[in-house]
Amino acid sequence: MAGVAASGLLAAAVSAQSALECDRTYKSFMEKMTPAERARMPAERLVALNRRAQRIYDACRTGHLDDPKSMFENLDRAMR
């Protein structure tokens, strides 16, 4: 019984850590886009980029991504 409780606590700690990682990587990505870059970008592209970033973030928060940082780096390269 104690082993089950301990593994549950470990899973919760890992989940909280990954949620923080998701938050950090999403925030970092969004802050990289300067207001000048946003102003130069066509509205359709900006909307598509924001939607893609939100999808990556949502997948990360639900535990469907192991490495959200690489996904955001790929999105950043695609943006440039």
C-alpha positions in Angstrom: 0.0 0.0 0.0 2.8 2.4 0.9 4.5 1.7 -2.5 1.4 2.6 -4.4 1.1 5.8 -2.4 4.7 6.7 -3.0 4.5 6.0 -6.8 1.4 8.2 -6.9 3.2 11.1 -5.2 6.2 10.6 -7.6 3.8 10.7 -10.6 2.3 13.9 -9.3 5.7 15.5 -8.8 6.8 14.6 -12.3 3.5 15.9 -13.7 3.9 19.2 -11.9 7.5 19.5 -13.1 6.5 18.9 -16.7 3.6 21.4 -16.4 6.1 24.0 -15.3 8.3 23.1 -18.3 5.4 23.5 -20.6 4.6 26.9 -19.1 8.2 28.0 -19.4 8.8 26.9 -23.0 5.5 28.4 -24.2 6.2 31.7 -22.4 9.7 31.8 -23.8 8.5 31.2 -27.3 5.9 33.8 -27.1 8.3 36.4 -25.7 10.7 35.8 -28.6 8.3 37.5 -31.0 8.9 41.2 -30.7 6.2 43.7 -31.3 8.0 44.7 -34.5 8.1 41.1 -35.8 4.4 40.8 -35.0 3.6 44.0 -36.9 5.6 42.8 -40.0 3.9 39.4 -40.1 0.7 39.0 -42.1 -2.3 38.5 -39.8 -3.1 35.1 -41.2 0.4 33.9 -40.5 0.4 35.4 -37.0 -2.9 33.6 -36.2 -1.6 30.3 -37.5 1.6 30.6 -35.5 -0.3 31.4 -32.3 -2.7 28.5 -32.9 0.2 26.1 -33.5 2.0 27.3 -30.3 -1.3 26.8 -28.4 -1.7 23.3 -29.7 1.9 22.4 -28.7 1.3 23.9 -25.3 -2.0 22.0 -24.8 -0.4 18.7 -25.9 2.5 19.3 -23.5 0.1 20.0 -20.6 -1.9 16.8 -21.2 1.3 14.8 -21.3 1.3 13.9 -25.0 4.7 15.5 -25.6 8.0 14.4 -24.2 10.1 17.3 -25.5 8.1 20.5 -25.9 11.3 22.6 -26.2 12.2 21.0 -29.5 8.7 21.5 -30.8 8.8 25.2 -30.0 12.3 25.4 -31.5 11.0 23.9 -34.7 8.1 26.4 -34.7 10.5 29.2 -34.1 12.7 28.2 -37.1 9.5 28.0 -39.2 8.6 31.5 -38.2 11.9 33.0 -39.3 
